């Protein structure tokens, strides 16, 4: 699930490799990920924007993931198929790369990976970059949807009623407690959920923490590995990185609440909690 920069560089010339630059910024951050990609990126990398390339057009909730056949078509047209080894990175240690990784899994790719440390580590280690944009022929992406890794509002409500799945919120503690800025009418969190900010998965160099440390972080937060987990965040982006981290350390029953707080926080017929 993770590949080291040294190992990726050694494989750059292999024809079955596909690399995705998944960098994405919120509008308020004032940065243009596509322009940054055009200036320089890892050789052979394609650019995929989670909000325009993979989101459901016209959906009322931002970043709503498209249906698996549509995702498969998007990847195939870019030259990414289920026969390819796919490595995803971004410039923020996995902040948005986790979402593209999860979208690939949801659409049916058998084994995408993340670049450990992302672009920041690649650059820090002096590895090659380019401005050349690759063009690949259309590929074959067999869409075999993995619906079991997606959670919808109804699944979250069922989890609250059953009190079995653990709900992990990847937002900051400030937002979780209802003190941070939100674009929704309600602030706070889903009752009974636990807060593990997405940055907890990464060290100071934006690489993933050792698996033993990750497991300790989630266990201290209340995650049990014999119970299902639903991850959530603002709009399903960093929740995907948390899902990756949980699967990396061996949890196999993890779903991403796609609507996340963008949906839940605007609803009046669901419970909200602040503390």
Beta strands, then each sheet from edge to edge (+ up, - down):
strand 1: 2-3
strand 2: 17-21
strand 3: 45-47
strand 4: 85-89
strand 5: 113-115
strand 6: 150-151
strand 7: 166-169
strand 8: 194-195
strand 9: 229-232
strand 10: 254-257
sheet 1: 1+ 5+ 4+ 2+ 3+
sheet 2: 6+ 10+ 9+ 7+ 8+
end
